[in-house]
Protein backbone atom coordinates (compact mmCIF):
# COMPACT_ATOMS: atom_id res chain seq x y z
CA UNK A 1 0.00 0.00 0.00
CA UNK A 2 1.26 3.47 -0.85
CA UNK A 3 1.99 5.83 2.01
CA UNK A 4 0.43 9.26 1.64
CA UNK A 5 1.42 11.93 4.11
CA UNK A 6 -1.38 13.98 5.66
CA UNK A 7 -0.71 17.72 5.90
CA UNK A 8 -2.69 19.51 8.60
CA UNK A 9 -1.39 22.91 7.48
CA UNK A 10 -1.07 24.50 4.03
CA UNK A 11 2.15 23.70 2.22
CA UNK A 12 3.73 24.96 -0.99
CA UNK A 13 3.42 22.60 -3.92
CA UNK A 14 5.41 22.72 -7.13
CA UNK A 15 3.27 21.76 -10.11
CA UNK A 16 4.87 20.37 -13.25
CA UNK A 17 5.90 22.82 -15.97
CA UNK A 18 5.24 25.90 -13.80
CA UNK A 19 1.48 25.66 -14.41
CA UNK A 20 -0.80 28.44 -13.20
CA UNK A 21 -3.75 27.38 -11.05
CA UNK A 22 -7.17 28.94 -11.58
CA UNK A 23 -9.21 26.84 -9.10
CA UNK A 24 -8.59 24.48 -6.21
CA UNK A 25 -10.77 22.18 -4.11
CA UNK A 26 -10.02 19.86 -1.19
CA UNK A 27 -11.78 16.68 -0.14
CA UNK A 28 -11.23 15.00 3.19
CA UNK A 29 -7.94 13.43 2.03
CA UNK A 30 -7.38 14.57 -1.55
CA UNK A 31 -6.90 17.80 -3.49
CA UNK A 32 -7.62 18.86 -7.06
CA UNK A 33 -6.60 21.92 -9.05
CA UNK A 34 -7.66 23.31 -12.41
CA UNK A 35 -4.98 25.06 -14.43
CA UNK A 36 -5.47 28.15 -16.58
CA UNK A 37 -4.99 25.79 -19.53
CA UNK A 38 -8.08 23.74 -18.53
CA UNK A 39 -6.25 20.70 -17.17
CA UNK A 40 -7.04 18.87 -13.93
CA UNK A 41 -4.34 17.73 -11.49
CA UNK A 42 -5.14 15.61 -8.42
CA UNK A 43 -3.24 14.07 -5.51
CA UNK A 44 -3.80 12.55 -2.09
CA UNK A 45 -5.70 9.45 -1.00
CA UNK A 46 -7.21 7.58 -3.96
CA UNK A 47 -8.83 4.49 -2.44
CA UNK A 48 -12.21 5.15 -4.08
CA UNK A 49 -10.88 6.34 -7.45
CA UNK A 50 -11.54 9.97 -6.54
CA UNK A 51 -8.25 11.10 -8.12
CA UNK A 52 -9.59 10.22 -11.57
CA UNK A 53 -6.61 8.22 -12.81
CA UNK A 54 -8.56 5.04 -13.50
CA UNK A 55 -7.25 3.22 -10.43
CA UNK A 56 -7.32 3.30 -6.62
CA UNK A 57 -3.70 4.43 -6.19
CA UNK A 58 -2.83 7.24 -3.77
CA UNK A 59 -0.19 9.85 -4.62
CA UNK A 60 1.70 12.61 -2.81
CA UNK A 61 2.57 14.15 -6.20
CA UNK A 62 0.15 16.17 -8.30
CA UNK A 63 -0.68 14.19 -11.45
CA UNK A 64 -2.60 15.34 -14.52
CA UNK A 65 -5.84 13.45 -15.19
CA UNK A 66 -4.92 12.06 -18.60
CA UNK A 67 -8.39 10.77 -19.49
CA UNK A 68 -9.72 14.33 -19.74
CA UNK A 69 -6.81 15.36 -21.98
CA UNK A 70 -7.28 12.29 -24.20
CA UNK A 71 -10.95 13.17 -24.67
CA UNK A 72 -10.07 16.79 -25.53
CA UNK A 73 -12.05 18.14 -22.57
CA UNK A 74 -11.36 21.59 -21.06
CA UNK A 75 -11.92 21.63 -17.29
CA UNK A 76 -13.71 24.73 -16.05
CA UNK A 77 -14.47 23.86 -12.43
CA UNK A 78 -13.73 21.22 -9.80
CA UNK A 79 -15.43 20.43 -6.48
CA UNK A 80 -14.17 17.72 -4.14
CA UNK A 81 -16.48 15.90 -1.78
CA UNK A 82 -15.36 13.67 1.09
CA UNK A 83 -14.57 10.70 -1.21
CA UNK A 84 -15.45 12.12 -4.64
CA UNK A 85 -14.37 14.67 -7.22
CA UNK A 86 -16.84 16.50 -9.47
CA UNK A 87 -15.56 18.16 -12.63
CA UNK A 88 -17.36 20.57 -14.96
CA UNK A 89 -15.93 20.47 -18.48
Residue pairs with C-beta under 8 A, 6 or more apart in sequence:
2 57
2 58
2 59
4 29
4 44
4 45
4 58
4 59
4 60
5 60
6 29
13 62
15 21
15 33
15 35
15 41
15 62
16 41
16 62
16 64
19 35
19 36
19 37
19 39
19 41
20 35
20 36
20 37
21 33
21 34
21 35
21 36
22 34
22 35
22 36
23 33
23 34
23 77
23 78
24 31
24 32
24 33
24 34
24 78
25 31
25 32
25 33
25 78
25 79
25 80
25 85
26 32
26 80
27 44
27 50
27 80
27 81
27 82
27 83
27 84
27 85
28 82
28 83
29 44
29 45
30 42
30 43
30 44
30 45
30 46
30 50
30 51
30 80
30 85
31 42
31 43
31 44
31 80
32 40
32 41
32 42
32 78
32 80
32 85
32 87
33 40
33 41
33 42
33 62
33 78
34 40
34 75
34 76
34 77
34 78
35 41
38 73
38 74
38 75
38 76
39 64
39 65
39 68
39 69
39 75
40 52
40 64
40 65
40 68
40 75
40 78
40 87
41 62
41 63
41 64
41 65
42 50
42 51
42 52
42 53
42 59
42 62
42 63
42 65
42 85
43 51
43 59
43 60
43 61
43 62
43 63
44 51
44 58
44 59
44 60
45 58
46 53
46 55
46 56
46 57
46 58
46 59
47 56
47 58
47 83
48 56
48 83
48 84
49 55
49 56
50 80
50 83
50 84
50 85
51 57
51 58
51 59
51 63
51 65
51 85
52 65
52 67
52 68
52 85
52 87
53 59
53 63
53 65
53 66
53 67
54 67
68 75
68 87
68 89
73 89
74 89
75 87
75 88
75 89
76 88
76 89
77 87
77 88
78 85
78 86
78 87
78 88
79 85
79 86
80 86
